[in-house]
Amino acid sequence: MECIRATLPQVNELLIVDNSSSDLSIENCKLHFNDEPLLTITCNNINLGFAAACNIGFFQARGDFVLFLNPDCRLDAGAVSELLRVLKSDAVIGMVGGLLVNPDGSEQGGGRRAVPTPWRSLVRALGLNRFAKLWPTLFFDFHLHKQSLPDRPIKVEAISGACMLVKREAVDDVGLWDEGYFLHCEDMDWCMRFRQKGWKIMFVPDAKVVHHKGTCSKSRPIFVEWHKHKGMMRFYRKFFRHQYPGVLMWLVATGVWSRFAVLAVYYCMRHLVRRLGLARG
């Protein structure tokens, strides 16, 4: 509801694609925005995944510029106009993203980032990124939100799918979202493909977006982690398997699935402890 109210004054049309949600969110939208002419709601019978839902929305959109926005985001006033201004400022800019912040105002990771190549991921997994100040090229940390916030739009390797404004012309050139991803990493994939086609990606610090992330992660953590790690492996195989030695790719795959196994055990134990606590109570 908050997302819709903040977005409607800033757009020419608002398209909601629901992936068979089990709560009352769509019913509440229809109740509160029943007479809103700019709003169109599409309900899928099953959960098709984030990328597929984005593609459905893109096909329905009529404008030359399309904003993809998570429902747990709230745009600040003027955010879309600032994103659009930057997107129109250069013919080779194909995608822009805003400053994603937590409800407390602190910057989130993901809004501006470098591509997590297999080497960069291995560096982070081993904790070698702590040496980035001494050897920045070798131990580069792809989490750019830890750097000082720029005072103007800057070119970046990737932004977050939680808030992406794109040119239709660029999408026609690059292609739609890869529906081989179900949840997570599909935005990184799209950013890679935009850059491969020569389109620039810009981070716009003056376009602030409050992102209340984590709702799905809290309710179904193992499901989310499975698709996140599966998406990571698809991303690595798709873009890097011919660029890196097989032994490094094997180490990365081992690290990815080992991390998932540890998290799955952790969430199972946490769930078990909670159930035991409730039973005793």
C-alpha beads as a LAMMPS data file, in Angstrom:
LAMMPS data file: protein, C-alpha beads

281 atoms
280 bonds

1 atom types
1 bond types

-500.0 500.0 xlo xhi
-500.0 500.0 ylo yhi
-500.0 500.0 zlo zhi

Masses

1 110.0

Atoms # bond

1 1 1 0.000 0.000 0.000
2 1 1 2.770 2.409 0.972
3 1 1 4.655 1.551 -2.221
4 1 1 1.620 2.271 -4.404
5 1 1 0.785 5.567 -2.715
6 1 1 4.349 6.843 -3.112
7 1 1 4.652 5.664 -6.725
8 1 1 1.327 6.704 -8.293
9 1 1 2.037 10.480 -8.328
10 1 1 5.353 9.883 -10.123
11 1 1 4.340 7.597 -13.020
12 1 1 1.999 7.503 -16.016
13 1 1 0.874 3.955 -15.305
14 1 1 1.409 1.444 -12.515
15 1 1 1.378 -2.276 -13.267
16 1 1 1.297 -4.823 -10.455
17 1 1 2.214 -8.418 -11.298
18 1 1 1.346 -10.748 -8.425
19 1 1 3.033 -14.156 -8.249
20 1 1 0.189 -16.024 -6.563
21 1 1 0.669 -14.369 -3.173
22 1 1 -1.034 -16.066 -0.246
23 1 1 -1.723 -12.982 1.875
24 1 1 -4.422 -10.340 1.490
25 1 1 -2.204 -7.759 -0.232
26 1 1 -3.926 -7.926 -3.622
27 1 1 -7.391 -7.839 -2.066
28 1 1 -6.380 -4.757 -0.069
29 1 1 -5.024 -3.090 -3.219
30 1 1 -8.262 -3.692 -5.067
31 1 1 -10.236 -2.372 -2.104
32 1 1 -8.256 0.832 -1.619
33 1 1 -7.424 1.619 -5.261
34 1 1 -10.520 0.293 -7.005
35 1 1 -11.153 3.546 -8.894
36 1 1 -7.512 4.322 -9.733
37 1 1 -7.281 4.563 -13.564
38 1 1 -3.464 4.320 -13.630
39 1 1 -3.375 0.987 -11.788
40 1 1 -3.545 -2.443 -13.459
41 1 1 -3.218 -5.690 -11.509
42 1 1 -2.217 -9.016 -13.073
43 1 1 -2.496 -12.144 -10.907
44 1 1 -0.563 -15.276 -11.844
45 1 1 -2.016 -18.640 -10.819
46 1 1 1.406 -19.873 -9.699
47 1 1 4.669 -18.275 -8.611
48 1 1 6.555 -17.877 -11.887
49 1 1 9.589 -16.241 -10.303
50 1 1 10.796 -12.663 -10.177
51 1 1 12.243 -12.495 -13.707
52 1 1 9.133 -13.925 -15.352
53 1 1 6.906 -11.470 -13.476
54 1 1 9.110 -8.564 -14.587
55 1 1 8.834 -9.694 -18.199
56 1 1 5.041 -9.850 -17.943
57 1 1 4.998 -6.303 -16.651
58 1 1 7.355 -5.108 -19.372
59 1 1 5.117 -6.534 -22.105
60 1 1 2.141 -4.674 -20.624
61 1 1 3.952 -1.348 -20.193
62 1 1 3.377 1.279 -22.878
63 1 1 6.109 3.827 -22.212
64 1 1 9.607 4.210 -23.619
65 1 1 10.958 4.083 -20.057
66 1 1 10.013 1.304 -17.643
67 1 1 10.574 1.273 -13.890
68 1 1 10.913 -2.044 -12.079
69 1 1 10.167 -1.638 -8.376
70 1 1 9.847 -4.120 -5.535
71 1 1 6.593 -3.880 -3.545
72 1 1 8.604 -3.414 -0.327
73 1 1 10.076 -0.145 -1.639
74 1 1 8.904 3.412 -1.057
75 1 1 10.057 6.086 -3.484
76 1 1 10.921 9.502 -2.118
77 1 1 9.098 12.377 -3.810
78 1 1 10.869 13.278 -7.037
79 1 1 12.864 10.033 -7.200
80 1 1 11.468 8.943 -10.573
81 1 1 11.980 12.349 -12.181
82 1 1 15.616 12.363 -11.033
83 1 1 16.187 8.839 -12.355
84 1 1 14.551 9.797 -15.639
85 1 1 16.640 12.957 -15.940
86 1 1 19.854 10.944 -15.669
87 1 1 18.609 8.207 -17.995
88 1 1 17.798 10.782 -20.688
89 1 1 21.066 12.692 -20.238
90 1 1 23.149 10.339 -22.394
91 1 1 22.112 8.180 -25.340
92 1 1 24.293 5.275 -24.160
93 1 1 22.822 5.124 -20.654
94 1 1 20.449 2.163 -20.639
95 1 1 19.724 1.648 -16.959
96 1 1 19.722 3.715 -13.764
97 1 1 19.123 2.928 -10.109
98 1 1 18.578 4.970 -6.976
99 1 1 19.988 5.085 -3.475
100 1 1 18.510 2.159 -1.548
101 1 1 18.295 2.853 2.168
102 1 1 17.075 0.989 5.216
103 1 1 14.170 2.413 7.243
104 1 1 16.763 3.988 9.576
105 1 1 18.306 5.892 6.648
106 1 1 21.508 3.851 6.330
107 1 1 22.539 2.764 2.833
108 1 1 21.831 -0.822 1.819
109 1 1 24.179 -3.032 -0.112
110 1 1 23.196 -3.760 -3.707
111 1 1 22.099 -0.328 -4.858
112 1 1 25.579 0.274 -6.269
113 1 1 27.962 -2.619 -6.696
114 1 1 30.663 -4.240 -8.742
115 1 1 30.161 -7.610 -10.378
116 1 1 30.977 -10.445 -7.934
117 1 1 33.316 -12.343 -10.228
118 1 1 34.500 -15.774 -9.028
119 1 1 37.781 -14.242 -7.844
120 1 1 36.080 -11.388 -5.994
121 1 1 33.667 -13.846 -4.392
122 1 1 36.522 -16.080 -3.291
123 1 1 38.364 -13.071 -1.866
124 1 1 35.306 -12.125 0.166
125 1 1 34.622 -15.698 1.295
126 1 1 38.187 -15.991 2.608
127 1 1 38.063 -12.582 4.280
128 1 1 40.843 -11.207 2.083
129 1 1 38.804 -8.099 1.297
130 1 1 40.138 -6.668 4.574
131 1 1 43.381 -6.059 2.666
132 1 1 41.616 -3.976 -0.016
133 1 1 43.207 -0.744 1.229
134 1 1 46.695 -2.202 0.813
135 1 1 46.101 -3.979 -2.514
136 1 1 42.839 -2.564 -3.938
137 1 1 43.210 -4.170 -7.367
138 1 1 43.886 -7.654 -6.037
139 1 1 41.504 -7.701 -3.066
140 1 1 38.751 -5.410 -4.352
141 1 1 35.490 -5.511 -2.374
142 1 1 32.436 -5.467 -4.644
143 1 1 30.220 -3.945 -1.916
144 1 1 30.469 -0.308 -3.006
145 1 1 28.026 0.976 -0.373
146 1 1 30.913 0.871 2.095
147 1 1 32.569 3.651 0.116
148 1 1 31.680 7.325 0.523
149 1 1 28.407 8.311 -1.107
150 1 1 29.095 10.230 -4.344
151 1 1 27.649 13.720 -4.766
152 1 1 26.570 13.099 -8.356
153 1 1 25.441 10.174 -10.562
154 1 1 28.256 7.724 -11.267
155 1 1 28.791 4.832 -13.652
156 1 1 28.700 1.432 -11.936
157 1 1 28.868 -2.207 -12.988
158 1 1 25.540 -3.164 -11.418
159 1 1 22.517 -1.918 -9.492
160 1 1 19.685 -3.683 -7.684
161 1 1 16.569 -5.108 -9.300
162 1 1 14.610 -3.632 -6.397
163 1 1 14.619 -0.320 -8.281
164 1 1 15.637 -0.182 -11.954
165 1 1 14.614 2.356 -14.576
166 1 1 15.437 1.197 -18.110
167 1 1 15.072 2.389 -21.689
168 1 1 12.841 0.258 -23.862
169 1 1 15.336 0.784 -26.676
170 1 1 18.038 -0.810 -24.530
171 1 1 15.851 -3.764 -23.562
172 1 1 15.000 -4.359 -27.222
173 1 1 18.751 -4.556 -27.855
174 1 1 19.741 -6.615 -24.790
175 1 1 16.743 -8.887 -24.348
176 1 1 14.348 -9.501 -21.479
177 1 1 15.099 -10.779 -17.977
178 1 1 16.502 -14.330 -17.935
179 1 1 13.684 -16.506 -16.609
180 1 1 16.155 -19.280 -15.845
181 1 1 16.587 -17.507 -12.514
182 1 1 13.737 -17.870 -10.055
183 1 1 14.837 -15.559 -7.260
184 1 1 18.086 -13.568 -6.875
185 1 1 20.955 -12.878 -9.310
186 1 1 18.652 -12.145 -12.255
187 1 1 19.308 -8.428 -11.803
188 1 1 23.077 -9.006 -11.856
189 1 1 22.641 -11.077 -15.025
190 1 1 20.728 -8.237 -16.715
191 1 1 23.358 -5.703 -15.703
192 1 1 26.084 -7.911 -17.204
193 1 1 24.185 -8.207 -20.479
194 1 1 23.505 -4.452 -20.641
195 1 1 27.224 -3.755 -20.274
196 1 1 28.158 -6.436 -22.800
197 1 1 25.987 -4.611 -25.335
198 1 1 27.690 -1.296 -24.562
199 1 1 24.951 0.279 -22.418
200 1 1 26.027 2.326 -19.394
201 1 1 24.540 1.757 -15.940
202 1 1 24.292 4.714 -13.575
203 1 1 23.809 4.998 -9.821
204 1 1 21.805 8.113 -8.865
205 1 1 22.367 9.091 -5.206
206 1 1 19.723 11.846 -5.222
207 1 1 16.937 9.362 -6.025
208 1 1 16.273 7.857 -2.598
209 1 1 14.295 4.645 -2.138
210 1 1 13.434 3.153 1.255
211 1 1 13.657 -0.633 0.929
212 1 1 11.978 -2.800 3.591
213 1 1 13.666 -5.988 2.464
214 1 1 13.519 -9.408 4.061
215 1 1 9.811 -10.325 4.272
216 1 1 10.108 -13.465 2.152
217 1 1 13.514 -14.294 3.631
218 1 1 12.067 -14.318 7.129
219 1 1 9.077 -16.515 6.312
220 1 1 10.842 -19.046 4.033
221 1 1 14.591 -18.680 4.634
222 1 1 15.747 -22.060 3.249
223 1 1 13.623 -21.641 0.112
224 1 1 15.140 -18.198 -0.458
225 1 1 18.699 -19.342 0.232
226 1 1 18.331 -22.320 -2.120
227 1 1 17.285 -20.119 -5.028
228 1 1 19.882 -17.478 -4.139
229 1 1 22.737 -20.000 -4.244
230 1 1 21.313 -21.753 -7.308
231 1 1 21.133 -18.365 -9.029
232 1 1 24.739 -17.627 -8.087
233 1 1 25.908 -20.838 -9.760
234 1 1 23.876 -20.109 -12.891
235 1 1 25.402 -16.638 -13.017
236 1 1 28.978 -17.931 -12.637
237 1 1 28.560 -20.676 -15.229
238 1 1 26.877 -18.349 -17.705
239 1 1 29.474 -15.565 -17.657
240 1 1 32.747 -16.907 -16.248
241 1 1 33.246 -20.624 -16.859
242 1 1 35.368 -19.941 -19.975
243 1 1 37.354 -17.129 -18.350
244 1 1 38.580 -18.864 -15.190
245 1 1 40.558 -22.092 -14.574
246 1 1 38.422 -25.098 -13.816
247 1 1 39.978 -25.474 -10.368
248 1 1 38.868 -21.955 -9.381
249 1 1 35.343 -22.572 -10.623
250 1 1 35.328 -25.826 -8.643
251 1 1 36.431 -23.967 -5.511
252 1 1 33.716 -21.375 -6.043
253 1 1 31.036 -24.049 -6.517
254 1 1 32.237 -25.870 -3.412
255 1 1 32.133 -22.634 -1.448
256 1 1 28.658 -21.726 -2.699
257 1 1 27.042 -25.050 -1.835
258 1 1 28.958 -25.399 1.438
259 1 1 27.634 -22.019 2.464
260 1 1 24.090 -23.085 1.576
261 1 1 24.472 -26.307 3.597
262 1 1 25.642 -24.379 6.654
263 1 1 22.761 -21.905 6.378
264 1 1 20.198 -24.683 5.865
265 1 1 21.393 -26.480 9.020
266 1 1 21.340 -23.191 10.932
267 1 1 17.760 -22.375 9.919
268 1 1 16.584 -25.923 10.673
269 1 1 18.150 -25.824 14.132
270 1 1 16.685 -22.387 14.812
271 1 1 13.232 -23.607 13.788
272 1 1 13.586 -26.686 15.984
273 1 1 14.675 -24.618 19.001
274 1 1 11.674 -22.314 18.544
275 1 1 9.254 -25.220 18.347
276 1 1 10.729 -26.782 21.457
277 1 1 10.460 -23.451 23.229
278 1 1 6.806 -23.101 22.265
279 1 1 6.084 -26.676 23.341
280 1 1 7.604 -26.065 26.774
281 1 1 5.756 -22.771 27.106

Bonds

1 1 1 2
2 1 2 3
3 1 3 4
4 1 4 5
5 1 5 6
6 1 6 7
7 1 7 8
8 1 8 9
9 1 9 10
10 1 10 11
11 1 11 12
12 1 12 13
13 1 13 14
14 1 14 15
15 1 15 16
16 1 16 17
17 1 17 18
18 1 18 19
19 1 19 20
20 1 20 21
21 1 21 22
22 1 22 23
23 1 23 24
24 1 24 25
25 1 25 26
26 1 26 27
27 1 27 28
28 1 28 29
29 1 29 30
30 1 30 31
31 1 31 32
32 1 32 33
33 1 33 34
34 1 34 35
35 1 35 36
36 1 36 37
37 1 37 38
38 1 38 39
39 1 39 40
40 1 40 41
41 1 41 42
42 1 42 43
43 1 43 44
44 1 44 45
45 1 45 46
46 1 46 47
47 1 47 48
48 1 48 49
49 1 49 50
50 1 50 51
51 1 51 52
52 1 52 53
53 1 53 54
54 1 54 55
55 1 55 56
56 1 56 57
57 1 57 58
58 1 58 59
59 1 59 60
60 1 60 61
61 1 61 62
62 1 62 63
63 1 63 64
64 1 64 65
65 1 65 66
66 1 66 67
67 1 67 68
68 1 68 69
69 1 69 70
70 1 70 71
71 1 71 72
72 1 72 73
73 1 73 74
74 1 74 75
75 1 75 76
76 1 76 77
77 1 77 78
78 1 78 79
79 1 79 80
80 1 80 81
81 1 81 82
82 1 82 83
83 1 83 84
84 1 84 85
85 1 85 86
86 1 86 87
87 1 87 88
88 1 88 89
89 1 89 90
90 1 90 91
91 1 91 92
92 1 92 93
93 1 93 94
94 1 94 95
95 1 95 96
96 1 96 97
97 1 97 98
98 1 98 99
99 1 99 100
100 1 100 101
101 1 101 102
102 1 102 103
103 1 103 104
104 1 104 105
105 1 105 106
106 1 106 107
107 1 107 108
108 1 108 109
109 1 109 110
110 1 110 111
111 1 111 112
112 1 112 113
113 1 113 114
114 1 114 115
115 1 115 116
116 1 116 117
117 1 117 118
118 1 118 119
119 1 119 120
120 1 120 121
121 1 121 122
122 1 122 123
123 1 123 124
124 1 124 125
125 1 125 126
126 1 126 127
127 1 127 128
128 1 128 129
129 1 129 130
130 1 130 131
131 1 131 132
132 1 132 133
133 1 133 134
134 1 134 135
135 1 135 136
136 1 136 137
137 1 137 138
138 1 138 139
139 1 139 140
140 1 140 141
141 1 141 142
142 1 142 143
143 1 143 144
144 1 144 145
145 1 145 146
146 1 146 147
147 1 147 148
148 1 148 149
149 1 149 150
150 1 150 151
151 1 151 152
152 1 152 153
153 1 153 154
154 1 154 155
155 1 155 156
156 1 156 157
157 1 157 158
158 1 158 159
159 1 159 160
160 1 160 161
161 1 161 162
162 1 162 163
163 1 163 164
164 1 164 165
165 1 165 166
166 1 166 167
167 1 167 168
168 1 168 169
169 1 169 170
170 1 170 171
171 1 171 172
172 1 172 173
173 1 173 174
174 1 174 175
175 1 175 176
176 1 176 177
177 1 177 178
178 1 178 179
179 1 179 180
180 1 180 181
181 1 181 182
182 1 182 183
183 1 183 184
184 1 184 185
185 1 185 186
186 1 186 187
187 1 187 188
188 1 188 189
189 1 189 190
190 1 190 191
191 1 191 192
192 1 192 193
193 1 193 194
194 1 194 195
195 1 195 196
196 1 196 197
197 1 197 198
198 1 198 199
199 1 199 200
200 1 200 201
201 1 201 202
202 1 202 203
203 1 203 204
204 1 204 205
205 1 205 206
206 1 206 207
207 1 207 208
208 1 208 209
209 1 209 210
210 1 210 211
211 1 211 212
212 1 212 213
213 1 213 214
214 1 214 215
215 1 215 216
216 1 216 217
217 1 217 218
218 1 218 219
219 1 219 220
220 1 220 221
221 1 221 222
222 1 222 223
223 1 223 224
224 1 224 225
225 1 225 226
226 1 226 227
227 1 227 228
228 1 228 229
229 1 229 230
230 1 230 231
231 1 231 232
232 1 232 233
233 1 233 234
234 1 234 235
235 1 235 236
236 1 236 237
237 1 237 238
238 1 238 239
239 1 239 240
240 1 240 241
241 1 241 242
242 1 242 243
243 1 243 244
244 1 244 245
245 1 245 246
246 1 246 247
247 1 247 248
248 1 248 249
249 1 249 250
250 1 250 251
251 1 251 252
252 1 252 253
253 1 253 254
254 1 254 255
255 1 255 256
256 1 256 257
257 1 257 258
258 1 258 259
259 1 259 260
260 1 260 261
261 1 261 262
262 1 262 263
263 1 263 264
264 1 264 265
265 1 265 266
266 1 266 267
267 1 267 268
268 1 268 269
269 1 269 270
270 1 270 271
271 1 271 272
272 1 272 273
273 1 273 274
274 1 274 275
275 1 275 276
276 1 276 277
277 1 277 278
278 1 278 279
279 1 279 280
280 1 280 281
